[in-house]
Amino acid sequence: MHHLAGSVNVISIKEAFEDGVAVHVVMELCVGGELFDRIVERGHYTERKAAKLARTIVGVIESCHSLGVMHRDLKPENFLFVSQQEDSPLKAIDFGLSTFFKPGEIFSDVVGSPYYVAPEVLRKRYGPESDVWSAGVIIFILLSGVPPFWESEHEIFEAILHHELDFSSEPWPSISESAKDLVRKMLVRDPSKRITAYDVLRHPWIQVDGAAPDKPLDSAVLSRLKQFSAMNKLKKMALRVIAENLSEEEIAGLKEMFKMIDTDNSGQITFEELKVGLKNFGANLNESEIYDLMKAADVDNSGTIDYGEFIAATLHLNKVDREDHLVAAFSYFDKDGSGYITQDELQQACEEFGIGDVRLEEMIREADQDNDGRIDYNEFVAMMQRGNADLGKRGRKGSTSFRIGFREALPVC
């Protein structure tokens, strides 16, 4: 981070303190929200606006690469606005997976986030070109509202490696050819043929007053962005409520398993601890699969899995489906006992979970079958018993809930 100090679009370190347990880093305060949240809130959205955002994102990559730094975890959640002002700077955050590289150096550890990871990362032979791929995925989403490879959890990586880009579905026919040309060049599977960050910034579409038209994008793009960002958050919160109210008998073995994986007794499972723990339990998973498990279990996006999140992720299906557990979970959200979960109650629950910048309307809509703006008990149960909602034409097909995947990886009963 100090190496990147001075970059206007990289979050800055203000201070660092060390105690007997950890190093505490004080970062620049960003209160303007995440990248997608800002787009959804503002409503009016054009290709030219998308190009401006893309220019900032790729500018960060170009600055990093020029200094020999590879980010390795570029995604919309890692870009925050400093303030609510319309002209607020956009800052790149979370350099926890970043690393220095030398020209020609090849990396093999599989890191990153599923939708944004480059094919060469999955093949365990990559360099800084992988950051350009990730930025290309972000631009694809900025223009269409969904990722280019939007399959079930088990199919995402296969799609990244082999599926073709779809520019025939809406809204792509109305997107400029210049935008599609840039996305194609950024999402070339062969990293040696992929456009560099330096050349992306010189592409006609991305330049100031360039080829990007200033006409509004299809309203479906905003709708998809809302759904993509809010997906399944309520269900994960509910699972954790159930987990934290189970008796010692009901979670027999899971508590000890958590302690075995949490080797430093911090109360938090890190990625490295999870990787070692899964190996010790005989799970045959590669790093990308482990990272996928980690990301799905980490409800509050802290970068670690706490005890409640771990129990929620490893719950047996029959515990989730039990009536008394579902009633207890519903009652947690239904603060006033009215028989409905309202936006205000959901807001309070999110605050209790430490989850900020959420789209409450979208979380409600995920379960609200009769469109009355609130969730009754039957709607809540239906949400808990089904898979993730589809997003548009390219929705998740045959999506499997995360807790099943985690249970398959561990010998839990």
C-alpha positions as CSV (number, residue, x, y, z in Angstrom):
1,M,0.0,0.0,0.0
2,H,2.8,2.4,0.8
3,H,4.3,1.5,-2.6
4,L,1.1,2.9,-4.2
5,A,0.9,6.0,-2.0
6,G,0.0,9.1,-4.0
7,S,-2.3,7.4,-6.5
8,V,-5.5,9.4,-6.4
9,N,-7.7,6.4,-6.9
10,V,-6.0,4.0,-4.4
11,I,-7.2,4.1,-0.8
12,S,-4.5,5.4,1.5
13,I,-3.1,4.2,4.9
14,K,-3.5,6.7,7.6
15,E,-1.9,4.9,10.5
16,A,-0.9,1.5,11.8
17,F,-0.9,0.1,15.4
18,E,0.4,-3.2,16.6
19,D,-0.6,-5.1,19.8
20,G,0.2,-8.5,21.1
21,V,-2.4,-10.1,18.8
22,A,-2.6,-8.2,15.5
23,V,-1.6,-5.2,13.4
24,H,-4.4,-2.7,13.2
25,V,-4.4,-0.6,10.0
26,V,-6.3,2.7,9.8
27,M,-7.5,3.4,6.3
28,E,-8.9,6.4,4.5
29,L,-12.6,6.7,5.2
30,C,-14.9,6.1,2.2
31,V,-18.6,6.8,2.9
32,G,-19.9,7.0,-0.7
33,G,-20.8,3.3,-1.1
34,E,-19.8,0.6,-3.5
35,L,-19.5,1.0,-7.2
36,F,-22.7,-0.7,-8.2
37,D,-24.7,0.8,-5.3
38,R,-23.9,4.3,-6.7
39,I,-25.1,3.4,-10.2
40,V,-28.3,1.9,-8.9
41,E,-29.0,4.9,-6.6
42,R,-28.5,7.5,-9.3
43,G,-30.7,5.8,-11.8
44,H,-29.6,7.8,-14.9
45,Y,-26.8,5.7,-16.4
46,T,-25.1,6.0,-19.8
47,E,-22.3,4.3,-21.7
48,R,-20.2,7.5,-21.3
49,K,-20.7,7.1,-17.5
50,A,-19.6,3.5,-17.7
51,A,-16.6,4.5,-19.7
52,K,-15.6,7.1,-17.1
53,L,-15.8,4.4,-14.3
54,A,-13.9,2.0,-16.5
55,R,-11.2,4.6,-17.1
56,T,-10.7,4.9,-13.3
57,I,-10.6,1.2,-12.7
58,V,-8.1,0.5,-15.5
59,G,-6.1,3.5,-14.5
60,V,-5.6,1.9,-11.1
61,I,-4.4,-1.3,-12.8
62,E,-2.0,0.6,-15.1
63,S,-0.6,2.4,-12.1
64,C,-0.2,-0.9,-10.1
65,H,1.4,-2.7,-13.1
66,S,3.9,0.2,-13.8
67,L,5.1,-0.2,-10.1
68,G,5.3,-4.0,-10.4
69,V,2.2,-4.7,-8.3
70,M,-0.6,-7.1,-9.3
71,H,-3.9,-6.7,-7.5
72,R,-5.3,-10.2,-8.1
73,D,-8.8,-9.6,-6.6
74,L,-10.4,-6.9,-8.7
75,K,-14.2,-6.8,-8.4
76,P,-16.9,-4.1,-8.0
77,E,-17.0,-4.5,-4.2
78,N,-13.3,-3.4,-4.0
79,F,-14.1,0.0,-5.4
80,L,-15.6,2.6,-3.1
81,F,-16.6,6.3,-3.5
82,V,-15.0,8.6,-1.0
83,S,-18.2,10.6,-0.5
84,Q,-21.8,11.0,-1.6
85,Q,-20.9,13.9,-3.9
86,E,-21.6,13.4,-7.6
87,D,-17.9,14.1,-8.5
88,S,-16.5,11.9,-5.6
89,P,-13.3,10.1,-6.4
90,L,-13.5,6.3,-6.8
91,K,-11.0,4.4,-4.7
92,A,-9.6,0.9,-5.1
93,I,-9.4,-1.0,-1.8
94,D,-8.5,-4.4,-0.4
95,F,-5.0,-5.2,-1.5
96,G,-4.9,-8.3,0.7
97,L,-4.2,-10.6,-2.2
98,S,-1.9,-8.2,-4.2
99,T,1.7,-9.1,-4.7
100,F,4.8,-7.7,-6.4
101,F,5.8,-9.3,-9.7
102,K,8.8,-9.2,-12.0
103,P,8.6,-9.1,-15.8
104,G,7.9,-12.6,-17.1
105,E,7.3,-14.0,-13.6
106,I,4.7,-16.8,-13.5
107,F,2.3,-17.3,-10.6
108,S,0.5,-20.5,-9.7
109,D,-1.6,-19.9,-6.6
110,V,-5.3,-19.7,-7.4
111,V,-6.7,-16.5,-5.8
112,G,-9.5,-14.1,-6.7
113,S,-13.3,-14.1,-6.8
114,P,-15.2,-16.6,-9.0
115,Y,-16.9,-14.3,-11.5
116,Y,-13.8,-12.2,-12.1
117,V,-11.0,-14.7,-12.1
118,A,-9.1,-15.1,-15.3
119,P,-8.8,-18.4,-17.1
120,E,-5.0,-18.5,-16.8
121,V,-5.4,-18.2,-13.0
122,L,-7.6,-21.3,-13.0
123,R,-4.8,-23.0,-15.0
124,K,-2.3,-21.9,-12.4
125,R,0.0,-20.1,-14.8
126,Y,-0.6,-16.4,-14.8
127,G,0.8,-12.9,-14.5
128,P,-0.5,-9.3,-14.4
129,E,-2.6,-9.8,-17.5
130,S,-5.1,-11.5,-15.2
131,D,-6.0,-8.1,-13.7
132,V,-7.1,-6.9,-17.2
133,W,-9.4,-9.8,-17.5
134,S,-11.0,-9.0,-14.2
135,A,-11.5,-5.4,-15.2
136,G,-13.0,-6.6,-18.5
137,V,-15.6,-8.6,-16.5
138,I,-16.4,-5.5,-14.5
139,I,-16.9,-3.5,-17.6
140,F,-19.1,-6.2,-19.1
141,I,-21.3,-6.0,-15.9
142,L,-21.3,-2.2,-16.1
143,L,-22.8,-2.4,-19.6
144,S,-25.2,-5.4,-19.2
145,G,-25.9,-5.8,-15.5
146,V,-24.7,-9.4,-15.3
147,P,-21.3,-11.2,-15.6
148,P,-20.2,-12.7,-18.9
149,F,-20.1,-16.2,-17.4
150,W,-23.1,-16.5,-15.1
151,E,-23.6,-20.2,-14.4
152,S,-24.1,-22.3,-11.3
153,E,-21.4,-22.4,-8.7
154,H,-20.0,-25.6,-10.1
155,E,-20.1,-24.3,-13.7
156,I,-18.6,-20.9,-13.4
157,F,-15.0,-22.0,-13.8
158,E,-15.8,-24.3,-16.7
159,A,-17.6,-21.4,-18.5
160,I,-14.6,-19.1,-17.9
161,L,-12.3,-21.6,-19.5
162,H,-14.5,-22.6,-22.4
163,H,-17.7,-20.7,-23.1
164,E,-18.0,-17.9,-25.7
165,L,-19.0,-14.3,-24.9
166,D,-22.7,-13.6,-25.6
167,F,-23.2,-10.3,-27.4
168,S,-26.5,-11.3,-29.0
169,S,-28.8,-11.1,-25.9
170,E,-30.2,-7.9,-24.6
171,P,-28.9,-5.2,-24.0
172,W,-25.9,-5.9,-26.2
173,P,-27.5,-5.2,-29.6
174,S,-28.0,-1.6,-28.4
175,I,-24.5,-1.2,-27.0
176,S,-21.9,0.6,-29.2
177,E,-19.5,-1.5,-31.3
178,S,-16.6,0.4,-29.8
179,A,-17.6,-0.9,-26.3
180,K,-18.0,-4.4,-27.5
181,D,-14.6,-4.2,-29.2
182,L,-12.9,-3.2,-26.0
183,V,-14.6,-5.9,-23.9
184,R,-13.6,-8.6,-26.5
185,K,-10.0,-7.5,-26.4
186,M,-9.9,-7.5,-22.6
187,L,-11.6,-11.0,-22.4
188,V,-9.3,-12.8,-24.7
189,R,-8.4,-16.1,-23.1
190,D,-4.8,-16.2,-24.2
191,P,-3.1,-13.6,-21.9
192,S,-0.3,-13.1,-24.5
193,K,-2.9,-11.8,-26.9
194,R,-4.9,-9.8,-24.4
195,I,-4.8,-6.0,-24.5
196,T,-2.7,-4.4,-21.8
197,A,-3.9,-1.9,-19.2
198,Y,-1.8,0.8,-21.0
199,D,-3.5,0.1,-24.3
200,V,-7.0,-0.1,-22.7
201,L,-6.6,3.5,-21.6
202,R,-5.9,4.4,-25.2
203,H,-8.9,2.7,-26.7
204,P,-11.4,5.1,-28.3
205,W,-14.3,4.0,-26.2
206,I,-12.7,4.7,-22.8
207,Q,-11.0,8.0,-23.5
208,V,-12.4,11.4,-22.3
209,D,-14.9,12.6,-24.9
210,G,-14.2,9.4,-26.8
211,A,-16.5,7.0,-28.7
212,A,-18.8,6.1,-25.7
213,P,-22.3,7.5,-26.5
214,D,-24.1,9.7,-23.9
215,K,-27.4,7.9,-24.2
216,P,-29.1,6.0,-21.3
217,L,-28.5,2.3,-21.2
218,D,-31.5,-0.1,-21.1
219,S,-33.3,0.1,-17.8
220,A,-32.9,-3.7,-17.5
221,V,-29.2,-3.1,-16.9
222,L,-30.0,-1.2,-13.6
223,S,-32.5,-3.9,-12.6
224,R,-30.0,-6.7,-13.1
225,L,-27.3,-4.8,-11.2
226,K,-29.7,-4.5,-8.3
227,Q,-30.5,-8.2,-8.3
228,F,-26.8,-9.2,-8.7
229,S,-25.7,-7.2,-5.7
230,A,-28.5,-8.2,-3.3
231,M,-28.6,-11.9,-4.2
232,N,-29.2,-14.2,-1.3
233,K,-28.1,-11.9,1.5
234,L,-31.3,-12.4,3.5
235,K,-31.0,-16.2,3.3
236,K,-27.5,-16.2,4.5
237,M,-28.4,-14.0,7.4
238,A,-31.3,-16.3,8.3
239,L,-29.0,-19.4,8.2
240,R,-26.8,-17.7,10.7
241,V,-29.7,-16.9,13.0
242,I,-30.7,-20.5,13.0
243,A,-27.1,-21.6,13.6
244,E,-26.6,-19.4,16.6
245,N,-29.8,-20.7,18.3
246,L,-29.0,-24.4,18.0
247,S,-28.4,-26.4,21.1
248,E,-25.0,-28.0,21.9
249,E,-26.5,-31.4,20.9
250,E,-27.7,-30.2,17.5
251,I,-24.2,-28.9,16.6
252,A,-22.3,-31.8,18.1
253,G,-18.9,-32.0,16.4
254,L,-19.1,-28.7,14.6
255,K,-17.8,-26.7,17.5
256,E,-14.8,-29.0,17.9
257,M,-14.2,-28.9,14.1
258,F,-14.2,-25.1,14.2
259,K,-11.6,-25.1,16.9
260,M,-9.5,-27.6,15.0
261,I,-9.5,-25.3,11.9
262,D,-9.0,-22.1,13.9
263,T,-5.5,-23.0,14.8
264,D,-4.5,-19.6,16.3
265,N,-7.7,-19.5,18.5
266,S,-8.6,-16.1,17.2
267,G,-12.3,-17.0,16.8
268,Q,-11.9,-16.4,13.0
269,I,-11.0,-18.8,10.3
270,T,-8.7,-17.4,7.7
271,F,-8.3,-18.6,4.1
272,E,-5.0,-20.3,5.0
273,E,-6.5,-22.0,8.0
274,L,-9.5,-23.2,6.0
275,K,-7.2,-24.6,3.3
276,V,-5.1,-26.5,5.8
277,G,-8.1,-27.6,7.8
278,L,-9.9,-29.0,4.7
279,K,-6.7,-30.8,3.7
280,N,-6.4,-32.4,7.2
281,F,-10.1,-33.5,6.9
282,G,-9.3,-35.2,3.6
283,A,-11.2,-32.8,1.4
284,N,-9.9,-32.8,-2.2
285,L,-10.4,-29.2,-3.2
286,N,-8.3,-26.8,-5.2
287,E,-7.6,-23.3,-4.1
288,S,-10.3,-21.7,-6.3
289,E,-12.9,-24.1,-4.8
290,I,-11.8,-23.3,-1.3
291,Y,-11.9,-19.6,-2.0
292,D,-15.4,-20.0,-3.3
293,L,-16.4,-21.7,-0.1
294,M,-14.7,-19.0,1.9
295,K,-16.5,-16.2,0.1
296,A,-19.9,-17.7,0.3
297,A,-19.6,-18.4,4.1
298,D,-18.3,-14.9,4.9
299,V,-21.7,-13.2,5.2
300,D,-20.3,-9.9,6.6
301,N,-17.5,-9.7,4.0
302,S,-14.8,-9.5,6.8
303,G,-12.4,-11.7,4.9
304,T,-12.7,-14.4,7.6
305,I,-15.3,-16.9,8.8
306,D,-16.4,-16.5,12.4
307,Y,-18.0,-19.2,14.5
308,G,-21.6,-18.3,13.6
309,E,-20.8,-18.2,9.9
310,F,-19.1,-21.6,10.1
311,I,-22.0,-23.3,11.8
312,A,-24.5,-21.7,9.3
313,A,-22.4,-23.0,6.4
314,T,-22.2,-26.6,7.8
315,L,-25.8,-27.0,9.0
316,H,-27.5,-30.2,7.9
317,L,-30.5,-29.6,5.6
318,N,-32.9,-31.2,8.1
319,K,-32.0,-28.6,10.7
320,V,-32.7,-25.8,8.3
321,D,-36.1,-27.3,7.3
322,R,-37.3,-27.9,10.9
323,E,-40.4,-25.8,11.7
324,D,-39.2,-24.6,15.1
325,H,-35.9,-23.3,13.6
326,L,-37.6,-21.5,10.8
327,V,-40.1,-19.9,13.2
328,A,-37.2,-18.7,15.4
329,A,-35.3,-17.3,12.5
330,F,-38.4,-15.5,11.2
331,S,-39.1,-14.1,14.6
332,Y,-35.6,-12.7,14.8
333,F,-36.3,-10.5,11.7
334,D,-40.0,-9.8,12.7
335,K,-39.0,-7.5,15.5
336,D,-42.5,-6.2,16.4
337,G,-44.2,-9.6,16.1
338,S,-46.6,-8.4,13.4
339,G,-46.2,-11.5,11.2
340,Y,-44.3,-9.6,8.6
341,I,-40.6,-8.6,7.9
342,T,-40.6,-5.0,6.9
343,Q,-37.8,-2.9,5.4
344,D,-37.2,-1.1,8.7
345,E,-36.9,-4.4,10.5
346,L,-34.5,-5.7,7.8
347,Q,-32.4,-2.6,8.1
348,Q,-32.1,-3.2,11.9
349,A,-31.1,-6.8,11.3
350,C,-28.4,-5.7,8.8
351,E,-27.0,-3.3,11.3
352,E,-26.9,-6.0,13.9
353,F,-25.0,-8.2,11.5
354,G,-22.6,-5.4,10.6
355,I,-23.8,-5.4,7.0
356,G,-23.9,-2.0,5.4
357,D,-24.7,-0.5,1.9
358,V,-27.5,-3.0,1.3
359,R,-30.4,-2.7,-1.1
360,L,-33.3,-3.4,1.2
361,E,-36.0,-3.3,-1.5
362,E,-34.1,-6.0,-3.5
363,M,-33.7,-8.2,-0.4
364,I,-37.4,-7.9,0.3
365,R,-38.3,-8.6,-3.4
366,E,-36.2,-11.8,-3.3
367,A,-38.9,-13.4,-1.1
368,D,-41.9,-11.1,-1.5
369,Q,-44.2,-13.3,-3.7
370,D,-47.4,-11.1,-3.4
371,N,-45.5,-7.8,-4.0
372,D,-46.9,-6.1,-0.9
373,G,-43.4,-4.8,0.1
374,R,-43.0,-7.1,3.1
375,I,-42.3,-10.8,3.8
376,D,-44.7,-13.1,5.6
377,Y,-43.8,-16.4,7.2
378,N,-44.8,-18.6,4.2
379,E,-42.8,-16.4,1.8
380,F,-39.8,-16.6,4.2
381,V,-40.0,-20.4,4.3
382,A,-40.3,-20.6,0.6
383,M,-37.1,-18.5,0.2
384,M,-35.2,-20.7,2.7
385,Q,-36.2,-23.9,0.8
386,R,-35.4,-22.8,-2.7
387,G,-32.2,-22.1,-4.6
388,N,-31.0,-18.6,-5.6
389,A,-33.2,-16.5,-7.8
390,D,-32.6,-16.3,-11.5
391,L,-31.2,-13.1,-12.9
392,G,-32.6,-12.3,-16.3
393,K,-32.1,-14.6,-19.3
394,R,-28.7,-15.7,-18.2
395,G,-29.7,-16.7,-14.7
396,R,-28.2,-19.3,-12.5
397,K,-29.1,-22.7,-13.7
398,G,-29.4,-25.5,-11.2
399,S,-27.8,-23.4,-8.5
400,T,-26.9,-25.4,-5.4
401,S,-26.9,-23.7,-1.9
402,F,-23.5,-23.1,-0.4
403,R,-24.1,-25.0,2.8
404,I,-24.4,-28.2,0.8
405,G,-21.1,-27.6,-0.9
406,F,-19.4,-26.9,2.5
407,R,-20.9,-30.1,4.0
408,E,-19.6,-32.1,1.1
409,A,-16.1,-30.8,1.8
410,L,-16.2,-31.7,5.5
411,P,-17.0,-34.9,7.3
412,V,-19.9,-33.4,9.3
413,C,-23.0,-35.2,10.5
